[in-house]
Amino acid sequence: MGNKIHPKMDRENRAKQFMPFDALKGFREALAEKERETDAKKELSEERKAELDRRLHILRKGDMVTAEYFQNGVYTKETGRVTKIDNTCRVLKLEEQEIPFDLLSDLFRISNE
């Protein structure tokens, strides 16, 4: 029974009162991220670096490419249209993703439409 000052609470809201309090919000997620297995960044040979450099120099804005690069402890592949090649800052931009040249491990041009 409720009264005029404190009306009866429905079951769902009442149950929420007794849910555990997470004093360290985000701590469990941070631990899980820390425990995630990561790869070591591969050291590219001088020949491989020269080949990637050659591929970067023949790219044009609008080309469709797949780039493999090292990010947050894992190798990632991103496919997209080249929107910018910044040789000064050494960054390849595929749509919204910016990839530093130094993190590239492979680069394939799909088309040059």
Short mmCIF file of the C-alpha atoms (twelve columns), coordinates in Angstrom:
data_MODEL
# 
_entry.id   MODEL 
# 
loop_
_atom_site.group_PDB 
_atom_site.id 
_atom_site.type_symbol 
_atom_site.label_atom_id 
_atom_site.label_alt_id 
_atom_site.label_comp_id 
_atom_site.label_asym_id 
_atom_site.label_seq_id 
_atom_site.Cartn_x 
_atom_site.Cartn_y 
_atom_site.Cartn_z 
_atom_site.pdbx_PDB_model_num 
ATOM 1   C CA . MET A 1   0.000  0.000   0.000   1 
ATOM 2   C CA . GLY A 2   1.214  3.449   -0.869  1 
ATOM 3   C CA . ASN A 3   0.377  6.707   0.766   1 
ATOM 4   C CA . LYS A 4   -0.080 10.248  -0.569  1 
ATOM 5   C CA . ILE A 5   3.521  11.254  0.136   1 
ATOM 6   C CA . HIS A 6   5.138  8.102   -1.310  1 
ATOM 7   C CA . PRO A 7   2.941  6.486   -3.961  1 
ATOM 8   C CA . LYS A 8   3.420  2.766   -4.575  1 
ATOM 9   C CA . MET A 9   6.361  2.116   -6.902  1 
ATOM 10  C CA . ASP A 10  5.942  -0.310  -9.804  1 
ATOM 11  C CA . ARG A 11  7.964  -3.557  -9.694  1 
ATOM 12  C CA . GLU A 12  10.478 -2.543  -12.382 1 
ATOM 13  C CA . ASN A 13  11.494 0.710   -10.675 1 
ATOM 14  C CA . ARG A 14  11.537 -0.988  -7.290  1 
ATOM 15  C CA . ALA A 15  13.936 -3.663  -8.597  1 
ATOM 16  C CA . LYS A 16  16.283 -0.979  -9.962  1 
ATOM 17  C CA . GLN A 17  16.794 0.311   -6.424  1 
ATOM 18  C CA . PHE A 18  18.487 -2.920  -5.456  1 
ATOM 19  C CA . MET A 19  20.768 -3.328  -8.475  1 
ATOM 20  C CA . PRO A 20  24.448 -3.485  -7.557  1 
ATOM 21  C CA . PHE A 21  26.295 -0.206  -7.500  1 
ATOM 22  C CA . ASP A 22  29.358 -0.133  -9.774  1 
ATOM 23  C CA . ALA A 23  31.722 2.150   -7.883  1 
ATOM 24  C CA . LEU A 24  34.465 1.668   -10.478 1 
ATOM 25  C CA . LYS A 25  32.478 2.416   -13.604 1 
ATOM 26  C CA . GLY A 26  34.488 1.405   -16.657 1 
ATOM 27  C CA . PHE A 27  37.054 -0.503  -14.599 1 
ATOM 28  C CA . ARG A 28  35.902 -3.933  -15.794 1 
ATOM 29  C CA . GLU A 29  36.008 -2.766  -19.421 1 
ATOM 30  C CA . ALA A 30  39.504 -1.330  -18.925 1 
ATOM 31  C CA . LEU A 31  40.698 -4.640  -17.451 1 
ATOM 32  C CA . ALA A 32  39.201 -6.589  -20.354 1 
ATOM 33  C CA . GLU A 33  40.965 -4.274  -22.827 1 
ATOM 34  C CA . LYS A 34  44.262 -4.703  -20.969 1 
ATOM 35  C CA . GLU A 35  43.906 -8.506  -21.023 1 
ATOM 36  C CA . ARG A 36  43.103 -8.575  -24.751 1 
ATOM 37  C CA . GLU A 37  45.801 -10.346 -26.723 1 
ATOM 38  C CA . THR A 38  47.825 -8.086  -28.949 1 
ATOM 39  C CA . ASP A 39  50.265 -8.610  -31.800 1 
ATOM 40  C CA . ALA A 40  53.742 -7.221  -31.919 1 
ATOM 41  C CA . LYS A 41  54.301 -4.690  -34.687 1 
ATOM 42  C CA . LYS A 42  56.273 -6.283  -37.519 1 
ATOM 43  C CA . GLU A 43  59.480 -4.587  -38.562 1 
ATOM 44  C CA . LEU A 44  59.354 -4.167  -42.343 1 
ATOM 45  C CA . SER A 45  62.414 -4.804  -44.478 1 
ATOM 46  C CA . GLU A 46  63.894 -1.933  -46.478 1 
ATOM 47  C CA . GLU A 47  62.618 -3.598  -49.681 1 
ATOM 48  C CA . ARG A 48  59.069 -3.786  -48.268 1 
ATOM 49  C CA . LYS A 49  59.209 -0.146  -47.144 1 
ATOM 50  C CA . ALA A 50  60.352 0.867   -50.638 1 
ATOM 51  C CA . GLU A 51  57.497 -1.112  -52.221 1 
ATOM 52  C CA . LEU A 52  54.898 0.529   -49.947 1 
ATOM 53  C CA . ASP A 53  56.412 3.927   -50.745 1 
ATOM 54  C CA . ARG A 54  56.135 3.182   -54.479 1 
ATOM 55  C CA . ARG A 55  52.487 2.143   -54.071 1 
ATOM 56  C CA . LEU A 56  51.718 5.308   -52.094 1 
ATOM 57  C CA . HIS A 57  53.266 7.489   -54.812 1 
ATOM 58  C CA . ILE A 58  51.093 6.022   -57.594 1 
ATOM 59  C CA . LEU A 59  47.857 6.456   -55.605 1 
ATOM 60  C CA . ARG A 60  45.463 9.195   -56.600 1 
ATOM 61  C CA . LYS A 61  42.534 10.774  -54.817 1 
ATOM 62  C CA . GLY A 62  39.439 8.678   -55.584 1 
ATOM 63  C CA . ASP A 63  41.296 5.360   -55.921 1 
ATOM 64  C CA . MET A 64  39.706 2.433   -54.109 1 
ATOM 65  C CA . VAL A 65  42.246 0.635   -51.887 1 
ATOM 66  C CA . THR A 66  42.637 -1.879  -49.097 1 
ATOM 67  C CA . ALA A 67  45.198 -0.860  -46.496 1 
ATOM 68  C CA . GLU A 68  46.553 -3.154  -43.816 1 
ATOM 69  C CA . TYR A 69  47.950 -1.297  -40.825 1 
ATOM 70  C CA . PHE A 70  48.871 -1.710  -37.173 1 
ATOM 71  C CA . GLN A 71  46.501 -0.099  -34.672 1 
ATOM 72  C CA . ASN A 72  45.989 -0.676  -30.935 1 
ATOM 73  C CA . GLY A 73  48.040 -3.862  -30.895 1 
ATOM 74  C CA . VAL A 74  46.370 -5.575  -33.860 1 
ATOM 75  C CA . TYR A 75  46.626 -5.540  -37.625 1 
ATOM 76  C CA . THR A 76  43.521 -4.090  -39.260 1 
ATOM 77  C CA . LYS A 77  42.376 -3.991  -42.879 1 
ATOM 78  C CA . GLU A 78  40.435 -0.981  -44.129 1 
ATOM 79  C CA . THR A 79  38.921 -0.746  -47.607 1 
ATOM 80  C CA . GLY A 80  37.787 2.607   -48.893 1 
ATOM 81  C CA . ARG A 81  38.199 5.439   -51.334 1 
ATOM 82  C CA . VAL A 82  41.304 7.607   -50.997 1 
ATOM 83  C CA . THR A 83  40.221 11.096  -49.979 1 
ATOM 84  C CA . LYS A 84  43.663 12.511  -49.183 1 
ATOM 85  C CA . ILE A 85  47.349 11.646  -49.388 1 
ATOM 86  C CA . ASP A 86  49.283 13.997  -47.124 1 
ATOM 87  C CA . ASN A 87  53.004 13.570  -47.789 1 
ATOM 88  C CA . THR A 88  53.914 16.343  -45.333 1 
ATOM 89  C CA . CYS A 89  52.132 14.763  -42.354 1 
ATOM 90  C CA . ARG A 90  52.678 11.276  -43.836 1 
ATOM 91  C CA . VAL A 91  49.019 10.253  -43.593 1 
ATOM 92  C CA . LEU A 92  46.742 8.343   -45.966 1 
ATOM 93  C CA . LYS A 93  43.069 9.173   -45.538 1 
ATOM 94  C CA . LEU A 94  40.451 6.633   -46.622 1 
ATOM 95  C CA . GLU A 95  37.079 8.320   -46.311 1 
ATOM 96  C CA . GLU A 96  37.006 9.041   -42.531 1 
ATOM 97  C CA . GLN A 97  39.959 6.841   -41.490 1 
ATOM 98  C CA . GLU A 98  43.417 8.424   -41.258 1 
ATOM 99  C CA . ILE A 99  46.311 5.970   -41.469 1 
ATOM 100 C CA . PRO A 100 49.877 7.117   -40.750 1 
ATOM 101 C CA . PHE A 101 52.324 5.881   -43.394 1 
ATOM 102 C CA . ASP A 102 54.532 4.402   -40.643 1 
ATOM 103 C CA . LEU A 103 51.730 2.055   -39.531 1 
ATOM 104 C CA . LEU A 104 51.044 0.628   -43.009 1 
ATOM 105 C CA . SER A 105 52.078 -2.985  -43.562 1 
ATOM 106 C CA . ASP A 106 50.361 -3.536  -46.929 1 
ATOM 107 C CA . LEU A 107 48.440 -1.548  -49.536 1 
ATOM 108 C CA . PHE A 108 46.429 -2.782  -52.538 1 
ATOM 109 C CA . ARG A 109 44.785 -0.605  -55.158 1 
ATOM 110 C CA . ILE A 110 41.434 -2.097  -56.156 1 
ATOM 111 C CA . SER A 111 40.531 0.436   -58.846 1 
ATOM 112 C CA . ASN A 112 41.224 3.969   -60.000 1 
ATOM 113 C CA . GLU A 113 37.697 4.967   -61.044 1 
# 
